[in-house]
C-alpha cells in the first residue's frame, strides 16, 4: 500500500509546490511592473515640483544675458544661492541648467549654472581650493567629455520637445533619472534646459526593498496555502483512495478462495 500512497502524496506535494512557485513568480512580476510604474511616477511628480520651484526663482532674461556675455550678474549669484538651497532641502542628486549643443564626443554641452550643497563646497575647498574655484558648472564653459554622444542625444531630443521630459542617462557623474524643463525668456525663446537628477541606484534600491517585502509576504501566503491544501487533499483525496485501496485488498483476499458470487460484491466501509 505504501507504494501507492507515498507516490500520490508526493505527486500532490510537487503539484502544490509548482503551483505555489508559479503563483509567487507571477505575483512578484505583476507587483514589480506596477511598483516600477508607481515609483517612477512618484519621482516624476517630485521632479515637476522641484523644477517648477527652481524655475520660479530664475530670471530667464537675466540668465540669457549672462550666457551671452559669459559674465555673472547680481541676479545670477542670487539664483545660485537659491538653487543651492533647493538642492540641499530636497536632496536631489543634481540641479542644474545646461544648453545641449551637439552629439560630438566632447564639448557637447554648455554649462549655465549648477546647484551645490554646503558639503560639496566644503569638499571642494578641502581638496582643491576655495569655494569660489568650484567649477562644477562654470558659466559658459563646455563639459568637454562628461557626456557621451548617446547621453547628449537624449538631452538634445528633450530640448527640442515641449513640456517636461524624463529620461535615464549615464555620464561621468553616474547613471541618473533626469527631468528637464525648458527655460524661456520674456519673448518665448529658449534660453537653457533646467534639469533635476535622481540617482537610478536610489530608485532601484527602493524597488528591491519593496519587492523583498512583497516576496516575503507572497512566500508566507504560498506556504500557508500549500499547508491548508495539503491537509484538505489528505482528508478528501488521499484518505478516500487509501480506504478504497484497503477495501479492494480485503475484497480480493475474501473472494480469492470463495466460490460464492456474493463475496465478490464490493461495498465501501
C-alpha positions, -999 to 999 in steps of 0.1 A, spaced: 0 0 0 29 24 7 40 21 -29 7 37 -39 2 61 -10 36 77 -10 38 85 -47 3 100 -45 12 123 -16 45 131 -33 28 140 -66 3 162 -48 30 179 -29 50 185 -60 20 199 -78 12 222 -49 49 234 -48 50 240 -85 17 259 -84 28 280 -54 61 288 -72 44 299 -104 19 319 -84 48 336 -65 67 344 -97 35 358 -113 26 379 -84 61 393 -79 63 400 -117 30 419 -116 40 438 -85 73 446 -100 56 461 -130 32 482 -110 58 491 -84 82 504 -110 54 524 -127 42 538 -94 77 547 -81 88 563 -114 55 583 -114 63 595 -78 98 606 -88 84 624 -119 60 643 -96 89 652 -73 108 664 -103 80 685 -115 77 702 -81 115 708 -79 117 721 -115 87 743 -111 100 758 -79 135 762 -93 122 778 -125 102 803 -104 135 817 -89 153 821 -122 151 853 -142 154 838 -177 161 872 -193 189 879 -169 202 843 -174 202 848 -211 223 879 -208 247 861 -185 250 833 -211 256 858 -239 283 877 -221 298 848 -200 296 872 -170 278 866 -137 252 892 -127 240 900 -93 208 881 -100 228 852 -112 246 850 -79 213 853 -60 199 825 -82 230 803 -74 223 806 -37 186 799 -41 193 768 -62 219 757 -37 192 759 -10 167 740 -31 191 712 -37 201 710 -1 165 709 11 151 685 -15 180 660 -15 182 657 -53 213 643 -69 218 673 -93 200 705 -101 215 725 -130 209 743 -163 227 735 -195 224 741 -232 227 710 -254 250 718 -283 256 686 -304 264 649 -301 302 652 -306 323 631 -283 335 663 -265 322 698 -259 286 687 -265 270 705 -235 274 741 -224 272 748 -186 249 776 -173 245 770 -136 245 741 -111 233 739 -75 259 729 -49 253 718 -13 274 731 16 290 696 19 301 698 -18 315 733 -13 334 721 18 348 690 0 359 711 -30 376 736 -7 393 708 12 406 690 -19 411 717 -45 409 752 -31 384 779 -22 347 775 -29 350 804 -55 370 780 -76 342 754 -77 337 747 -114 310 721 -115 291 743 -139 312 774 -147 291 798 -167 298 795 -204 322 765 -202 315 733 -221 316 700 -203 343 685 -225 338 647 -222 314 644 -193 285 635 -216 288 607 -241 273 611 -276 243 589 -266 236 610 -234 240 642 -254 214 630 -279 189 624 -251 194 660 -239 190 673 -275 158 653 -280 143 666 -248 155 701 -256 135 700 -289 103 690 -272 77 709 -252 68 704 -216 88 683 -191 108 654 -204 121 624 -184 149 600 -194 177 579 -180 213 590 -188 247 578 -180 276 603 -177 309 605 -158 288 616 -128 268 584 -127 235 570 -140 206 593 -133 169 597 -140 166 632 -154 137 656 -156 141 685 -180 122 718 -183 129 744 -209 136 779 -197 121 807 -220 128 844 -220 101 870 -220 99 867 -258 92 830 -255 126 820 -269 145 791 -254 173 801 -230 185 768 -214 174 735 -201 167 733 -164 174 698 -152 170 678 -120 186 643 -115 179 615 -91 203 586 -89 189 555 -107 205 533 -80 184 551 -54 152 542 -73 163 507 -80 172 502 -43 136 513 -33 122 488 -59 144 460 -45 134 468 -9 97 469 -17 99 437 -38 117 419 -10 88 428 14 63 417 -12 82 384 -18 83 376 19 45 381 21 39 360 -10 61 332 3 43 332 36 9 331 19 21 305 -5 33 282 23 1 288 42 -19 279 11 2 248 4 -2 236 40 -40 241 40 -44 225 6 -22 195 16 -44 190 47 -75 192 26 -61 169 -1 -50 143 25 -85 143 40 -106 144 8 -83 127 -18 -56 106 -2 -76 91 26 -106 81 4 -82 65 -21 -64 47 7 -98 34 21 -108 22 -14 -74 5 -17 -77 -13 16 -113 -23 8 -102 -37 -25 -74 -57 -9 -98 -71 17 -123 -80 -11 -96 -97 -31 -84 -117 -1 -120 -127 8 -131 -137 -27 -98 -153 -37 -108 -188 -23 -146 -183 -23 -170 -196 -49 -199 -175 -35 -207 -147 -60 -219 -125 -31 -183 -125 -17 -172 -106 -48 -196 -77 -43 -178 -46 -32 -193 -24 -5 -174 7 8 -170 6 45 
